[in-house]
Amino acid sequence: MGEHKLKENKPTLPIKEDYESIEINGFRGIKHLKIDNLGKVNLILGKNDSGKTSLLEAISTHAAGHHLAFFLNHIVNGRELVSGLFPEYVVDQLVNIFNVECEPSLRLNIIAKFVNISQKYEHALNFKAANQFSNVIPRYLRESTSTQDFSFVKDKNPMLHLGGQNDPQFAMINATMNQVIGLLQVQSNSIKNDVYLTMPSINMLQGQAIKHSYKPFYFSHLNAYNDGRIFDDLKREDLYQALLDNLNSVFDPIKSIDYFRYDHNVQGNLYITKQNNTRLPISSFGDGFRKLLFITAQLMFYKNVLICVDEVDINFHHSLQKKFSTLLSRISQTNNNQIFLTTHSVEFIDNFLSALYDDGNEFGFTEANDPVRVITLQRDEKTGQVSVWNRTGADAHYIRSQLAMEIR
């Protein structure tokens, strides 16, 4: 790797540089985990319950910083489909963000370093539930986990400012709520805030992110609103033809994508026209094509962001995996996006590495500029501690193609 001059001045948030290292303390099932030498594209491997999904959530939590709407919607509530949130559910989900064996007082911290930046960025969270929700906290934690009476909050100014600081980068939230469910104390480096979480205004907490990030829900690609929104975004950016070209490089060629309107005022479904002029609503396609469309569109639209995709291989036939891996790596380089992917599939791992490192590939990665890391997590069954094996993509390709060794 070549030498890089570190930036001594504090960069403007959100940061555009990639994560170089991440240290996680007390997040979900992770007591302590530190990974150095991260890449542009990071393929995360490991057995079930080794911490792969938690790693993606932790780095996304760090990137979110004070943008608590992202944290609450995509991390706290991101593993389940819930039609309507209720206070006890949110408190329960928040409690389970913290590793109670490591820190029973419901605290966590995540420390990261970015490429070419000397300063480290620490993000810490501490949660205190309101007294009336103490029964949600497991009995064995109640003595060590503090709850608090927040009835006084309603008697204050009807607009609660995050932490009460006069800083325009923090949003206001409406305090004319049904109840305060708890206090989330947030610190990102020198910025500290006490945030009263209220129902139903919980999704209005939008502060400054450390780095822009995107982490889709498991079924984001099956949401018609998401399909339409990202399609509109790409058309506004004049990326419609590029989207078609990218999709056609992987999947059976399609002729066009557009809306079919029910009348002059009502926007209908997104429709796909195939090469034989057959036109079908996107809901008629299977998960494979819809996931390909959604992930490709997200990668194309966002620039300088962190993108985390769990179980990336699900719904993709093996014959498409090499093409998809090439497309994913190409767009990440073009748009300067750092990507974290998880998988259990040895077939996807081999196809991914083959696409990027076999003779004749389009990238020409060398030992000095290899942007890929293949990271295997392994949890000790007795201690619960997670160990890390971090290899370059080229090393992983050699281990699999020449030695046929297991790396999962």
N, C-alpha and C positions, 0 to 999 in steps of 0.2 A: 504494500500500500504506500502511496506517495505521502510526503509530508504536507500537512495542512496548517495554515496559520490560524490560530484560534481567535475568535472575535472576543475582545475583552469587554466591549460595551454591551450593555443589556439590550438584546434585540427587541424589536417591536412585536407585541403579541397580536395575533397568533403567529407562532414560529413556523417558518417554511422548511427549515432543515429537518432531516430525518432523525429518528431516535437512534442513538448509538448504544445506549445501555439502559436497563430498567431494573430497579430493585423494589421488590414488593414485600411489605410486612403487614400481616394480619388481614389479608383479603380473602374472603370465602374460605376455601380449603387450604389456602397457601399460608403457612406460618412465615416462611422467609424464602425468597427466591431472587436470585440475581443473575441476569444474563447480560454479558458484555458482547461487543462485536456484532451487533445486529446488522442486517442487510437491508437492501432496497425491497427485496421479496423474501419473506420469512415463512418457511413451511414448518409448522409445528406438529410434531408426532408424539405418540405416547398412548398407553393403555387407557381404558376408561377410568375416570376418577384420578388421572395423573395431574390434572390442572390445566389442560389445554384451553378450555373455554374460559376458565377463570383468568388465565393469562391475557386473553383477548379483552375481557371485561376490565381488567385492572389497567392495562395500558390505555384503553378508551376512557376510563375514569380519570386517569391522569391528564389526558389530552383535553377533556372537558373542562377541567379547572373549575371556575365559578359558574360555568354554564350548567346549572343544576337541572334544567329541564331535560337536557340530554341524559344526564346521569340517572335521573328518576325514571324517565320513560324507556331508555334503551338498556340500562344496566339493572336497576332495581326491579323493574317490571318486564325485563326483556326476554325472560325464559318461558313465559306463559302467555296465552291468549286470554285476556280478561275483558269481558264486555263492559263492566262497570266497577270502578275502584271504590272500596270502602275503607274507612280509617284503620280498622284492625288488620286488614290485609296489607296495607302499605307499611304499617309498623312492623309486622311480621317479616315482610320482605327486606326492609331496611336492616333489621337485626341480623338477618342471615347473610348480609353483605360482609359482615365482620367475622374474623376467625376467633371465635370465643375461647378456644383453647389457648391461643397465643395472647389475646388481650381481651379478657372478659368485660372490661369497662367500655366496650364497643368503640375502639379506636383503630385506625389503620393509617399507614402512610406509604406513599409510593415516591421513589426518588428516581429521577431520570437525567440523563445527559444527552445532548443533541450533538450531531456532527458539526465540527468546526466552532462550537461555542464552549467556552471554558466554564461558564457558570452551570451548576447543577440546579435542577428545579424539583423542589419537594412539594408534594400535595398531600395534605393530611385531612382526615375526616373524623369527627367524634359525634356520636348520636346520643341524645337523651330523650326518651319517650315521655309523653305526658303521663301523669299519675294514673289516669283512668285506664291506660293501656298496659299497666304493669302485669296484668294477667296474661298478656300476649308473650311476654318475655319468659323463657323457660325457667322453671322453679330453681334449678341449680345455679342460675345466673343472677337471680334477683338481689342477692346480698352484695354482689360486686358491681352490678350495673345500676347506675343512678337514674331515677325518674324525677320529674319536677312538676310543680304546680304552675301551669301557664295561664291561669285564669286572669292574671293581671294584664295580659297582652291586650285583651279586648277593651280595656279601659284607656289604652293609649291612643295616639293618633290613628285615625282610621286607615291611613296608608302606612304600611310597614316598609321601611327601607332596609335592604339587606345589610345587617350589622349596624344600621343607623349611621353609616358613613356618608358624607356629602361628596360622593364620587359618581360622576355621570356614567361610568362604565357598568354600574350595577342597576338592574331593573327594579321597579317598584312592584310590590304585590298587594293585592287587595285584602284588607284585614276584616272585611265585613263577611266573615266566613262562618261556617257552622261551628268549627272548633279548631284549636291548635293541637296537632297530633304529636309534635315534638320539636326539639331544637337540634339543628344540624350545624355544628361548628366546623367551618371550612377555613383552611389556611393553605395558600399557594405562595410559597416563599414569604415575602414580607406582608402580603395582603391577607388580613384576617377578617372573617365575618361570622356573626351569629345569625343564622337564618331560621326563622320560625316557619315550620312547615304547616300549612293550613289546608284544609279540605273545604271547597273543591278547587282552590286556586293553585294547586301544587305544581301544575305544568306551566306556570307563568314565570318561573324563576330562570331568567336568562341573563347571565353575566358573561364576563370575559373568559373565553377559552384559552388554554395554553397553546393548543394546536388544533386546527380544524380536523375533524374526524368524522368518519361514517361507519356505522356498524348496523347492518340491516337486521331486522327481526328474522326469525327462522322462516316465516311465511310472507315476508315483504313482497316477494315477487308474485304472490297470488292476490294482491290487493289492487283492484282496478284503479283506485285513486292514485296509487304510487306509479302505476304504469303510465297513466295520462300525464301526471306531473313531470316525470323525468323526460317523457317524449316532448312535451312542450318546451322544457328547458333546452333540450338539444336543438330543436328547431329554431329557437330564438338565437342560439349561438352559431347557427348555420352549420350544424354538425349532422344534419339528417342523412345526407348521402354517405358520409363517413360511417355512420351507424349501420346503414345497409351493407356497405362494403365489409365492415368488420363481422357482422352477423353471417354474411354469405361466405366468409373465409372459414367458418366453422361448421355451420349448419346447412341443411338443404336450402338452395338459393330461394330467396323471396324477392318479389317484384317491388312491393311498396308497403308502407305502414301509414295509416291515416285514420282519422275519426269518421265514423258514420253517424251523421246527425239525425236525430229523431224528427226535429223540425228546425226552424230558423233560430230558435232560442235555446234549445236543449241539446247539450252535447252528449252523444251516445258513446258506445263502446269503441275501443281501439280495435281496428280491423287490420288483418294481415292479408295481402294479396300475393298468392304464390305465382310461380312462373307460368303456370297453365291458366292464369287469370281466375282461379278459384279464390274467392274472398271469404274469410272466416273471422269471427271475433276472436280476440286473443284468448278468451276464456275457453275456446274449443281446443286449444293447444295443451299439450302435456307440460308437466313441471320442468322437463329438461329445457325446452325452448324458452319458456317463460323466465326461467332462472338465468339462462344465457343472455336474453334480452335485457333483463334487469341489471345484472352485474356489469355487463358491457357498457350499458348506458351510464351507470354510476361512475365507472372508471373513466369514461370519456369526458363526463361533465365536470368532475371535480379535479382541481389542480392543487398541488402542494399540500395534500391532506394525507391523513392516516386512514387506511381502509382495512377493516377486519371482517373476515368471512369465515364462519364456522362451518365445518363439514363441507368444504367447497366441492367435493367430488360427487355429492349426492345428486342423483337424477341425470348424470352425464354418462352416456354409453362410452365404453372404452375407446371406440373408434374416433370419438370427438376430443378426447382428453389432451392429445398432443397439440392439436390445433388451438384448443382453448388455452393451454399453457403458454403457447407462443404469443397469442393475442394478449393475454393478461400481462405477460412480461414486457411486451412491446409498449403497451399503453402506459404502464407504470413508469417506464423510462421517459416516454415522451412528456407526460404530465407531471413528472416529479412526485408521484404518489408512492408512499411507503405502504407495503401490503403485508398483512399477517393472515395466514391461512392455516386451518387445521384439517387433518384427514386421518382416517384409519386405514385407507386403502393402499396396499402395496402396489396394486395395478396403477393407481393414479400417481403414486410416487415415481414409479419407473417411467411412466409416460411423460410426466413433468420434467424429469431430469434428462430423458432422451431428447425431448424437444429443444432443450436449452444447451445440451452439451455434446450430442452426437455430431460426428463429422458432417459438415455441410449446413449446420444451423446458421441462422441469420445474425446471431449476436456476436460471436467471436470473443466471448469472455476469456480473460486470462487470469492467472493466479493473482496478478496485481489489481485487477479491476472487477473481480468476481462479485456481483451484487447479491447473490443468493446465499441464504443460510438455511440449513436443514437442522432443526433444533428438536432433540428428543428429550421428553420429560419422563422421569421415572420416580414414582413415590415409594419410599420405604414403608413397608406394611407395618412395622413395629413403631417407628418414630413419627411417621407421617411426613417426614422431610422430603422435599422434592429435589432430585439431582438433575443436572443438565448436561447433555452432550451437544455441543455446537460445532457443526461442520460447515465448510463452504459447500456450495452446490457442486463444484468440480470434484471434491473429495467424496461426497455422497454418491455421485454418479460413478466414480471408480469403484467404490465399495459394492454398489449394487450390480453394475454391469460386468465387472471383472471378477469379483470375489463372491457375488451372490449372498452377501451377508445380510442378516436382518438388522434394520436400523430403526424399527418402530418401538 
